[in-house]
Amino acid sequence: MATAMADRSQIGAVYAAGMVQGVALVTFPAASTIFTSPSYYGLSSTAYGAMFLPQAVTAIAGSLLGARLTRSWGIKRVFLIGLVANLAAMLLLLLSQTAMANQSLAYGMLLLATTCLGIGFGLTVPSLNTLVAAFFPTAVERAVLSLNALLGLGTVLAPVFVAIFVGLGAWSLLPLLVAVLLVGLLLFSVRLPLRVAAAEAAPAAGQAQARIPGRFWVFAAFAGLYGIVETMNGNWATLYMANDLGATTTYASLALTAFWGMVTVGRVLFAAVEHAFPEQRTFHVLPFVAAIALAGIAVLPTGSIGLGILVFGLAGLGCSALLPLTIGFGQEELVAITASVAGFLIAFYQMGYGIAAFGVGPLERFTGLDLRQIYALVAVVALVMAGLSFVVVSRPAERTPAVQPRHVADG
């Protein structure tokens, strides 16, 4: 079904990169119990959360600069640099294990690793979306949906692999596996043309001088709040399951798998039922689902491991289509900056990611709140999102009916 613009090799490379990027993105949060275990790195909650700040900062920079770098260097080079950055992250994670006796040195390596991972995410994901849209110009939505699903599959596989490898007593096999896959992708992709003329062309003068509309900040606020809600589940689920509910590493990883699995399932589900259940309604309902799940997490009794897995799955459903829909609505309405909407909103999503990834530790330390109470606070954030969703789609009459929740593949 692909046009002459792309052959099977290019398509295979791009889709494979999407799945591997998903695994790489969740490798660090999936191994949260390893990082905080006294038997391994022995990090505090604050140190664990701070580990993701460089990732958020560099992912924001990559998202904002990606279009300019593509015009200067070409999309193939940006894509390859993203893969190299991901590879560097995995190699640094592997190397850090040799320095665990020196916690400061090991932690420095982890910070460098998450810095590289942010660069990889910020450069690779926009490139993948641009490439797959160019490969299938007559079926863009279906093609990007497939990419999104594969990236989501990668996020599901990471905690599964951690559980398996921890059970084997060799958790480091996960970054090793991802590194091997990335080397294979690099060797395979470097021989491919991977060129999109439209993305590499200089912008028109009108585009270059376009001002950011005031309505953009409504979308940006929603994306930032969503980043907090998603990250509270994606980065802290395994620690909550292990420390508050008493789950083993295997069951804690299963809860994270349930979350990311339902994020992926939800995106596909709501795309499939869009005619019966309009996207605007989905956008209004899902924040309430996320709020209910977060409130449920906050009140789970110790030992309710199975229920914890189910509630984290519900949280994944609540998060599922929100960011792609936000970007889709923004691209449709904010036509003056449509080429930049995705990168800008991903940057604000990453700001929310950074707040939630780092903020839990200081909240516990300086306010005395525990993880349950912080989940309850984030349930309130989800309710604020629910109210804001009616502002984001406050003018449905001006919209065309074809807004799709899969214009952007993300973690």
BELMOQUI-V700751 format. One record per residue. N is the residue number from 1. SS is DSSP state (helix for helix, strand for strand, loop for the rest). NEAR is the number of other C-alpha atoms within 12 Angstrom. D_LAST is the distance of its C-alpha to the last C-alpha in whole Angstrom. Layout:
n=N ss=SS near=NEAR d_last=D_LAST
n=N ss=SS near=NEAR d_last=D_LAST
This chain:
n=1 ss=loop near=16 d_last=27
n=2 ss=loop near=23 d_last=26
n=3 ss=loop near=18 d_last=28
n=4 ss=loop near=13 d_last=30
n=5 ss=loop near=23 d_last=28
n=6 ss=loop near=25 d_last=25
n=7 ss=loop near=20 d_last=27
n=8 ss=helix near=20 d_last=25
n=9 ss=helix near=21 d_last=24
n=10 ss=helix near=31 d_last=22
n=11 ss=helix near=34 d_last=20
n=12 ss=helix near=26 d_last=20
n=13 ss=helix near=37 d_last=19
n=14 ss=helix near=45 d_last=16
n=15 ss=helix near=38 d_last=15
n=16 ss=helix near=34 d_last=15
n=17 ss=helix near=48 d_last=13
n=18 ss=helix near=46 d_last=10
n=19 ss=helix near=37 d_last=10
n=20 ss=helix near=48 d_last=11
n=21 ss=helix near=54 d_last=9
n=22 ss=helix near=41 d_last=6
n=23 ss=helix near=45 d_last=9
n=24 ss=helix near=53 d_last=10
n=25 ss=helix near=52 d_last=7
n=26 ss=helix near=49 d_last=8
n=27 ss=helix near=49 d_last=12
n=28 ss=helix near=44 d_last=13
n=29 ss=helix near=40 d_last=12
n=30 ss=helix near=48 d_last=13
n=31 ss=loop near=45 d_last=16
n=32 ss=helix near=42 d_last=17
n=33 ss=helix near=41 d_last=20
n=34 ss=helix near=36 d_last=21
n=35 ss=helix near=35 d_last=21
n=36 ss=helix near=31 d_last=23
n=37 ss=loop near=20 d_last=25
n=38 ss=loop near=14 d_last=29
n=39 ss=loop near=14 d_last=29
n=40 ss=loop near=25 d_last=26
n=41 ss=loop near=32 d_last=25
n=42 ss=loop near=23 d_last=27
n=43 ss=loop near=26 d_last=24
n=44 ss=loop near=27 d_last=25
n=45 ss=helix near=33 d_last=22
n=46 ss=helix near=25 d_last=23
n=47 ss=helix near=29 d_last=22
n=48 ss=helix near=36 d_last=19
n=49 ss=helix near=39 d_last=18
n=50 ss=helix near=31 d_last=19
n=51 ss=loop near=41 d_last=18
n=52 ss=loop near=44 d_last=14
n=53 ss=helix near=33 d_last=16
n=54 ss=helix near=33 d_last=17
n=55 ss=helix near=42 d_last=13
n=56 ss=helix near=42 d_last=13
n=57 ss=helix near=35 d_last=16
n=58 ss=helix near=34 d_last=15
n=59 ss=helix near=45 d_last=12
n=60 ss=helix near=36 d_last=14
n=61 ss=helix near=30 d_last=17
n=62 ss=helix near=39 d_last=15
n=63 ss=helix near=40 d_last=14
n=64 ss=helix near=28 d_last=17
n=65 ss=helix near=27 d_last=19
n=66 ss=helix near=44 d_last=17
n=67 ss=helix near=36 d_last=20
n=68 ss=helix near=27 d_last=23
n=69 ss=helix near=29 d_last=22
n=70 ss=helix near=36 d_last=22
n=71 ss=helix near=23 d_last=25
n=72 ss=helix near=18 d_last=27
n=73 ss=helix near=22 d_last=25
n=74 ss=loop near=29 d_last=24
n=75 ss=helix near=37 d_last=21
n=76 ss=helix near=37 d_last=22
n=77 ss=helix near=29 d_last=22
n=78 ss=helix near=40 d_last=19
n=79 ss=helix near=45 d_last=17
n=80 ss=helix near=38 d_last=19
n=81 ss=helix near=33 d_last=19
n=82 ss=helix near=43 d_last=15
n=83 ss=helix near=48 d_last=16
n=84 ss=helix near=37 d_last=19
n=85 ss=helix near=38 d_last=17
n=86 ss=helix near=48 d_last=14
n=87 ss=helix near=41 d_last=17
n=88 ss=helix near=34 d_last=19
n=89 ss=helix near=39 d_last=16
n=90 ss=helix near=44 d_last=17
n=91 ss=helix near=33 d_last=21
n=92 ss=helix near=32 d_last=21
n=93 ss=helix near=43 d_last=20
n=94 ss=helix near=29 d_last=22
n=95 ss=helix near=23 d_last=25
n=96 ss=helix near=29 d_last=24
n=97 ss=helix near=30 d_last=26
n=98 ss=helix near=20 d_last=29
n=99 ss=helix near=20 d_last=29
n=100 ss=loop near=27 d_last=28
n=101 ss=loop near=16 d_last=32
n=102 ss=loop near=16 d_last=32
n=103 ss=helix near=24 d_last=29
n=104 ss=helix near=17 d_last=29
n=105 ss=helix near=20 d_last=29
n=106 ss=helix near=28 d_last=26
n=107 ss=helix near=34 d_last=24
n=108 ss=helix near=26 d_last=25
n=109 ss=helix near=30 d_last=23
n=110 ss=helix near=40 d_last=20
n=111 ss=helix near=33 d_last=20
n=112 ss=helix near=30 d_last=20
n=113 ss=helix near=38 d_last=18
n=114 ss=helix near=42 d_last=15
n=115 ss=helix near=38 d_last=16
n=116 ss=helix near=41 d_last=16
n=117 ss=helix near=48 d_last=12
n=118 ss=helix near=45 d_last=12
n=119 ss=helix near=41 d_last=14
n=120 ss=helix near=46 d_last=12
n=121 ss=helix near=52 d_last=9
n=122 ss=helix near=47 d_last=11
n=123 ss=helix near=45 d_last=14
n=124 ss=helix near=50 d_last=12
n=125 ss=helix near=49 d_last=9
n=126 ss=helix near=50 d_last=12
n=127 ss=helix near=50 d_last=15
n=128 ss=helix near=51 d_last=13
n=129 ss=helix near=42 d_last=13
n=130 ss=helix near=41 d_last=17
n=131 ss=helix near=43 d_last=18
n=132 ss=helix near=45 d_last=17
n=133 ss=helix near=36 d_last=19
n=134 ss=helix near=32 d_last=22
n=135 ss=helix near=36 d_last=22
n=136 ss=loop near=29 d_last=22
n=137 ss=loop near=22 d_last=24
n=138 ss=loop near=16 d_last=26
n=139 ss=loop near=18 d_last=23
n=140 ss=helix near=26 d_last=20
n=141 ss=helix near=31 d_last=18
n=142 ss=helix near=27 d_last=18
n=143 ss=helix near=31 d_last=17
n=144 ss=helix near=41 d_last=14
n=145 ss=helix near=38 d_last=13
n=146 ss=helix near=35 d_last=14
n=147 ss=helix near=46 d_last=12
n=148 ss=helix near=47 d_last=9
n=149 ss=helix near=39 d_last=10
n=150 ss=helix near=36 d_last=10
n=151 ss=helix near=43 d_last=7
n=152 ss=helix near=44 d_last=7
n=153 ss=helix near=40 d_last=10
n=154 ss=helix near=37 d_last=9
n=155 ss=helix near=43 d_last=7
n=156 ss=helix near=42 d_last=10
n=157 ss=helix near=36 d_last=12
n=158 ss=helix near=43 d_last=12
n=159 ss=helix near=45 d_last=14
n=160 ss=helix near=33 d_last=16
n=161 ss=helix near=35 d_last=17
n=162 ss=helix near=43 d_last=17
n=163 ss=helix near=35 d_last=20
n=164 ss=helix near=24 d_last=22
n=165 ss=helix near=25 d_last=22
n=166 ss=helix near=25 d_last=23
n=167 ss=helix near=18 d_last=26
n=168 ss=loop near=14 d_last=27
n=169 ss=loop near=14 d_last=27
n=170 ss=loop near=20 d_last=25
n=171 ss=loop near=33 d_last=22
n=172 ss=loop near=33 d_last=22
n=173 ss=helix near=27 d_last=22
n=174 ss=helix near=35 d_last=18
n=175 ss=helix near=40 d_last=17
n=176 ss=helix near=29 d_last=20
n=177 ss=helix near=27 d_last=19
n=178 ss=helix near=39 d_last=16
n=179 ss=helix near=31 d_last=19
n=180 ss=helix near=23 d_last=21
n=181 ss=helix near=29 d_last=18
n=182 ss=helix near=38 d_last=17
n=183 ss=helix near=25 d_last=21
n=184 ss=helix near=21 d_last=22
n=185 ss=helix near=33 d_last=19
n=186 ss=helix near=29 d_last=21
n=187 ss=helix near=16 d_last=24
n=188 ss=helix near=23 d_last=24
n=189 ss=helix near=30 d_last=22
n=190 ss=loop near=24 d_last=25
n=191 ss=loop near=17 d_last=27
n=192 ss=loop near=24 d_last=26
n=193 ss=loop near=24 d_last=26
n=194 ss=loop near=36 d_last=23
n=195 ss=loop near=32 d_last=24
n=196 ss=loop near=30 d_last=24
n=197 ss=helix near=20 d_last=27
n=198 ss=helix near=19 d_last=26
n=199 ss=helix near=31 d_last=23
n=200 ss=helix near=25 d_last=25
n=201 ss=loop near=18 d_last=28
n=202 ss=loop near=19 d_last=29
n=203 ss=loop near=21 d_last=28
n=204 ss=loop near=13 d_last=31
n=205 ss=helix near=8 d_last=33
n=206 ss=helix near=12 d_last=32
n=207 ss=helix near=16 d_last=29
n=208 ss=helix near=17 d_last=29
n=209 ss=loop near=11 d_last=31
n=210 ss=loop near=17 d_last=29
n=211 ss=loop near=16 d_last=29
n=212 ss=loop near=23 d_last=26
n=213 ss=loop near=18 d_last=27
n=214 ss=loop near=14 d_last=27
n=215 ss=loop near=25 d_last=25
n=216 ss=helix near=32 d_last=22
n=217 ss=helix near=22 d_last=22
n=218 ss=helix near=30 d_last=22
n=219 ss=helix near=43 d_last=19
n=220 ss=helix near=37 d_last=18
n=221 ss=helix near=33 d_last=19
n=222 ss=helix near=44 d_last=17
n=223 ss=helix near=44 d_last=13
n=224 ss=helix near=37 d_last=14
n=225 ss=helix near=42 d_last=15
n=226 ss=helix near=55 d_last=12
n=227 ss=helix near=40 d_last=11
n=228 ss=helix near=43 d_last=13
n=229 ss=helix near=54 d_last=13
n=230 ss=helix near=49 d_last=10
n=231 ss=helix near=40 d_last=10
n=232 ss=helix near=49 d_last=13
n=233 ss=helix near=52 d_last=12
n=234 ss=helix near=46 d_last=9
n=235 ss=loop near=48 d_last=12
n=236 ss=loop near=47 d_last=15
n=237 ss=helix near=49 d_last=15
n=238 ss=helix near=46 d_last=17
n=239 ss=helix near=39 d_last=19
n=240 ss=helix near=45 d_last=20
n=241 ss=helix near=41 d_last=21
n=242 ss=helix near=33 d_last=23
n=243 ss=helix near=25 d_last=25
n=244 ss=loop near=28 d_last=26
n=245 ss=loop near=30 d_last=26
n=246 ss=loop near=22 d_last=27
n=247 ss=loop near=27 d_last=25
n=248 ss=loop near=25 d_last=25
n=249 ss=helix near=36 d_last=22
n=250 ss=helix near=31 d_last=22
n=251 ss=helix near=37 d_last=21
n=252 ss=helix near=45 d_last=19
n=253 ss=helix near=48 d_last=17
n=254 ss=helix near=37 d_last=17
n=255 ss=helix near=45 d_last=16
n=256 ss=helix near=52 d_last=13
n=257 ss=helix near=45 d_last=13
n=258 ss=helix near=39 d_last=14
n=259 ss=helix near=48 d_last=12
n=260 ss=helix near=50 d_last=9
n=261 ss=helix near=41 d_last=11
n=262 ss=helix near=35 d_last=12
n=263 ss=helix near=44 d_last=9
n=264 ss=helix near=43 d_last=9
n=265 ss=helix near=32 d_last=13
n=266 ss=helix near=36 d_last=13
n=267 ss=helix near=46 d_last=12
n=268 ss=helix near=31 d_last=14
n=269 ss=helix near=24 d_last=17
n=270 ss=helix near=36 d_last=17
n=271 ss=helix near=35 d_last=17
n=272 ss=helix near=21 d_last=20
n=273 ss=loop near=17 d_last=22
n=274 ss=loop near=25 d_last=22
n=275 ss=loop near=17 d_last=26
n=276 ss=loop near=13 d_last=27
n=277 ss=loop near=16 d_last=24
n=278 ss=loop near=23 d_last=24
n=279 ss=helix near=36 d_last=20
n=280 ss=helix near=36 d_last=22
n=281 ss=helix near=25 d_last=23
n=282 ss=helix near=38 d_last=20
n=283 ss=helix near=45 d_last=18
n=284 ss=helix near=32 d_last=21
n=285 ss=helix near=30 d_last=21
n=286 ss=helix near=37 d_last=17
n=287 ss=helix near=41 d_last=18
n=288 ss=helix near=32 d_last=21
n=289 ss=helix near=33 d_last=19
n=290 ss=helix near=46 d_last=17
n=291 ss=helix near=39 d_last=20
n=292 ss=helix near=32 d_last=22
n=293 ss=helix near=39 d_last=19
n=294 ss=helix near=44 d_last=19
n=295 ss=helix near=31 d_last=23
n=296 ss=helix near=28 d_last=23
n=297 ss=helix near=42 d_last=22
n=298 ss=helix near=33 d_last=24
n=299 ss=loop near=25 d_last=27
n=300 ss=loop near=29 d_last=26
n=301 ss=loop near=18 d_last=29
n=302 ss=loop near=20 d_last=29
n=303 ss=loop near=20 d_last=29
n=304 ss=loop near=24 d_last=28
n=305 ss=helix near=31 d_last=25
n=306 ss=helix near=24 d_last=25
n=307 ss=helix near=26 d_last=24
n=308 ss=helix near=40 d_last=22
n=309 ss=helix near=38 d_last=19
n=310 ss=helix near=29 d_last=20
n=311 ss=helix near=36 d_last=20
n=312 ss=helix near=50 d_last=16
n=313 ss=helix near=38 d_last=16
n=314 ss=helix near=37 d_last=17
n=315 ss=helix near=49 d_last=15
n=316 ss=helix near=46 d_last=12
n=317 ss=helix near=39 d_last=14
n=318 ss=helix near=44 d_last=15
n=319 ss=helix near=52 d_last=11
n=320 ss=loop near=45 d_last=10
n=321 ss=loop near=52 d_last=12
n=322 ss=helix near=53 d_last=12
n=323 ss=helix near=48 d_last=10
n=324 ss=helix near=44 d_last=11
n=325 ss=helix near=43 d_last=14
n=326 ss=helix near=52 d_last=15
n=327 ss=helix near=43 d_last=14
n=328 ss=helix near=38 d_last=16
n=329 ss=helix near=46 d_last=19
n=330 ss=helix near=41 d_last=19
n=331 ss=helix near=33 d_last=19
n=332 ss=helix near=32 d_last=22
n=333 ss=helix near=30 d_last=24
n=334 ss=loop near=32 d_last=24
n=335 ss=helix near=23 d_last=25
n=336 ss=helix near=23 d_last=27
n=337 ss=helix near=28 d_last=24
n=338 ss=helix near=25 d_last=22
n=339 ss=helix near=31 d_last=21
n=340 ss=helix near=32 d_last=19
n=341 ss=helix near=37 d_last=18
n=342 ss=helix near=45 d_last=14
n=343 ss=helix near=41 d_last=14
n=344 ss=helix near=38 d_last=16
n=345 ss=helix near=44 d_last=14
n=346 ss=helix near=47 d_last=11
n=347 ss=helix near=41 d_last=13
n=348 ss=helix near=37 d_last=14
n=349 ss=helix near=40 d_last=11
n=350 ss=helix near=46 d_last=11
n=351 ss=helix near=38 d_last=14
n=352 ss=helix near=35 d_last=13
n=353 ss=helix near=40 d_last=11
n=354 ss=helix near=37 d_last=14
n=355 ss=helix near=35 d_last=16
n=356 ss=helix near=42 d_last=15
n=357 ss=helix near=40 d_last=14
n=358 ss=helix near=33 d_last=18
n=359 ss=helix near=34 d_last=20
n=360 ss=helix near=40 d_last=20
n=361 ss=helix near=28 d_last=23
n=362 ss=helix near=24 d_last=25
n=363 ss=helix near=24 d_last=25
n=364 ss=helix near=21 d_last=26
n=365 ss=helix near=17 d_last=29
n=366 ss=helix near=12 d_last=30
n=367 ss=helix near=14 d_last=30
n=368 ss=loop near=14 d_last=31
n=369 ss=loop near=19 d_last=28
n=370 ss=loop near=22 d_last=26
n=371 ss=helix near=38 d_last=23
n=372 ss=helix near=32 d_last=24
n=373 ss=helix near=25 d_last=26
n=374 ss=helix near=32 d_last=22
n=375 ss=helix near=40 d_last=20
n=376 ss=helix near=27 d_last=23
n=377 ss=helix near=26 d_last=23
n=378 ss=helix near=39 d_last=19
n=379 ss=helix near=36 d_last=21
n=380 ss=helix near=27 d_last=23
n=381 ss=helix near=34 d_last=20
n=382 ss=helix near=40 d_last=19
n=383 ss=helix near=31 d_last=22
n=384 ss=helix near=26 d_last=22
n=385 ss=helix near=40 d_last=19
n=386 ss=helix near=34 d_last=21
n=387 ss=helix near=25 d_last=24
n=388 ss=helix near=29 d_last=22
n=389 ss=helix near=37 d_last=21
n=390 ss=helix near=24 d_last=25
n=391 ss=helix near=24 d_last=25
n=392 ss=helix near=34 d_last=22
n=393 ss=loop near=32 d_last=24
n=394 ss=loop near=21 d_last=27
n=395 ss=loop near=16 d_last=29
n=396 ss=helix near=21 d_last=28
n=397 ss=helix near=10 d_last=31
n=398 ss=helix near=12 d_last=30
n=399 ss=loop near=21 d_last=27
n=400 ss=loop near=17 d_last=27
n=401 ss=loop near=16 d_last=26
n=402 ss=loop near=21 d_last=23
n=403 ss=loop near=30 d_last=20
n=404 ss=loop near=38 d_last=17
n=405 ss=loop near=42 d_last=14
n=406 ss=loop near=44 d_last=12
n=407 ss=loop near=43 d_last=13
n=408 ss=loop near=47 d_last=10
n=409 ss=loop near=50 d_last=7
n=410 ss=loop near=55 d_last=4
n=411 ss=loop near=52 d_last=0
